[in-house]
Each structure stands twice: as structure tokens, then as C-alpha cells.
């Protein structure tokens, strides 16, 4: 488990969250680039 600011999250729950986060960042990036 990883604990951030007193909130503990299992690694198994972290992986989908990271995938969604990077997908969201990539979408923001392409939106800002204009494609």
C-alpha cells in the first residue's frame, strides 16, 4: 500500500487510477495543441 497525506491506497487500486490520470493528461494535451 502507498500512503499519501494520511490516505492509504492499495497498489492494485493505484494502477487503474494512474492509467486514467495519464489518459486525462493526454486528452488535455491534445485539446490544448488543437487536434
Helices and strands as residue ranges (DSSP letters): E 2-4, E 7-9, H 11-33
